[in-house]
């Protein structure tokens, strides 16, 4: 693996020891991790497989990473599942992705419940198919009491769209007298974003080597630590997640100082 910001990688024994240490010292683990799960299509092409097989393998990876993140003490995992720009892909791929999301929700709802995974979403859901919305509703209701980890799926999400919708909501509240122009602060604005109920991610991971935000959580990632790895998402595993967390722990976080 060629990972941005990493010069050397721990041995397997060292990784096992570090994992045990993380379990004993949870404050060192980022409580909120955001991920751009990039590289599914490239993985499929590298293996001579149809593109949708890459996406299917990406879902399998997500299932493993949710479990790994839970074991390591992460409390919130926000993943970029479908962006506002992804509608530009072929109709076949978009429809197949929607079916894949439905299958994931239906087939793994019981496992999420058993593992204590609470499902949440961000994004403008109105454009999603009705049957997918129903599966989302069922999964959210089934897991609403779970407390081990929150899995936040960003569906039809765009950072600019998030900010625009927040601004419209603020203007609407202002017109109704619910908000005055003299008390609009960053904290108040953040309360209108899709992510209002959660703290900002401490760690942002992007797989496949791309070095851009791609319209993901533009407001929320302002001071997140960035970890970029060349590993394609279908090949990202618990070991790779641990590499990212170990790298995060070596950073000295600054907020403009």
N, C-alpha and C positions, 0 to 999 in steps of 0.2 A: 504494500500500500504506500502510495506517495501522498502524504497528507500535509496540507498547508499548515504552517506553524509548528510542525513536529520534526525534530531532527533525528531522534532515536525512538525506538519502541521497546517497551519492557518485554522481558522474556515471559513465557507462559507461566512459570512458577511465580515470577514477580507479579504478574497480573492476578493470579489467584490470591496471593497474599494481600494485594491492594484491594481486591474485591471484598475480602473479609474485613479489612480495615474500614472500607466505606460503609459496610453494614453496621459497624460499631460506632461510626462517627458521621452520622447522617447530615449534620450541618454543613459538611464540606461538599455535599452533593447539590447541584443546581435543582431547585424545586420546580422550575418551569423550563422546559426545553422545547424549542420550536424547530421544526425540520422541514426542509424542502426535499422531498423524496424523489430525486432526479436520477434518470438513467435507465428507466424500465425499457424504453424502446431501443436504446443502444445495446442493452444487455441481450435483448431478443435477437437483434441483428448479429451480434457477435456469436451467438449460439445457433444461428441459422433457423430461428423460430419465428412464427408470426408475432406481430407486435403485441397482440392481446395476451400471448403467453408471458411476455415480459411484465405486463400489468398484473397478471395473475400471480406471478412470482413476487411482484412488489407487495401485493396484499399479504401473501404468506410471510414476507419479511416484516411487515407492519405488526402482524400478530405476535411474532417472536420478540420484536423490539418493545412492544407494550409490556409484555411479561418481564423482559429483562429490565426495563426502566422501573417497573414496580418493585422488583427484587432489590434494585440499587437504591431505592428510596426517593425516586422522582415522583412528584405529586401531580404534575400537569404536563401532558405531552400534546402539543399542538402541531398538526401535520397538514401540509398543503396538499389536499386531495384532488381538488379541481378548481382551477382559477377562472376568473372572468374572461380571460383570453383563450382558455382551452376550447371554447365553443367554435373557434376558428378551425379546429381540426376536422377531418372528414366526418360526415354524418355517421358512417359506419363505426368509426372509433368512438365517437361521442356516445352513441347508443349502446355500444358494447361496454363502455365504462359505466354507464348508468346501471346496466344489468349486473355488472361486477359488484358495484356498490350494494345493490339490493341483495345479491347472494351473500355478500360478506355480512351484512346486517342480520339477515335471516339465519344463516348457518352458524354464526358465532355469538348470537345473542345469549344463549345459555352459558357459554364459556365466559363471556364478559361478566355475567352475573356471578358465576362461581369464583372468578378471579378478583372480584371487587372493582371492576372497571366501570366507571360512570361515563356514559357517552354524552357529549355535547357537540354543538356545531357553531360555526361562525360563517357569515356570508349571507348573501341575499338568496334565500331558498325558494322564492316565488317562481323562478324559472325552471326548477327541477320537476321531473315527472311526478304525477300524483302518486303512483305506486311506490316510488322511492321515498316520497314524503311520508307515506304511511309506515314504511319500514323504519324510517328515522324516528317517527313518533313512538312506535312500539318499543324500539330499543331504548329511547330516552326514558320512557315510562318504566320499563323493566329494570333499568339500572340506576334510577334516580336516588336510591338510598345507598349506593355503593360508595366506599370511601378510600379504597386502596390507591386509586389513581384516576384522574380525569383525562379521558381521551377526547381531544377537541378536533373534530374534522372540519377543515376549511373547505367548504363546498360552494361553488360559484362565488368565490371570495377574491377580492382585489383590494389592496391597501388604499388605492386612490378612491375606489368606490366606497369603502368603509368610511373614509374621511368625508367624502361628499354626502353620504347619507347622514352622518353625524351632524354636519353643518346644516342640512335641511331640517333635521329634527330640532336643532337649537333655534333656528329661525322660526319654526312653527311654535315652539314654546314661548319664544320672545313675543310673537304676535298675539299670543293668548295671555300675556302678562305673567307667565310662569318664570320668566328669566329676565333680569335687567342687564343692560349692556355694560354696567360698571362692575359686575361680579363674574364675568367670563374669564376663567383661569384655565391653565393646562389641566388641572385636576377635574374641573367641571367638564371640559371638552372630552377628556378621556372617558368620562362616565357615559357619554353618548356613543362611544365606539362599541363594536360587537364584543370586544374583549373586556368590557367594563367590570365584570365580576372577578377577573383574575389579575394577578400581578403581571408585570411585563416579563417576558422570558429573560432569564439570566444567560442562557446559552442558545445560540442559533447554529444549527448544523445544516450544511448543504452537501449532498453527495454528488458524485460524477465530475467534480473539478470545476464546475462553473462558479464564477466569482461575481455574482450579482444577486440582488434581492428579488428580482422578478415580480415586483409589485406585491410582495408578501409582508404584511405587518409593518408597513412603512413607519407608522408612528411608534409602535410598540417596541421595535428593535433598535431604537435610538442609542441605547447604551448596553445592548446585549453583547456578550463576547462571541466572536465569529469563529467558527471552525469549519474549514473546507477540506474535504477529502476527495481524492480521485476515485475512490471505490464507488461503483454503481450501486444504486439502492438495492436491487435484488441480492447483492453480495454483502450488504451491510448487516452485521450480526452483533451479538452481545459483546464480542471482543472489540469490535470497532466502536461501539457505544462507550465502552470503558476507556478506550483511547481518548475519545473526545472529552470525557469527564476528567480524566487525568490531566489533560492539557488545560482544561478550564481551571483546575485547582492550582496550576502553576502561574496563572495570570494574577497580576495586581490590578484589580478593577479600579478605574478612575471615573469620576463624573465631572469632567472639565477642570480637574485640578492638575 
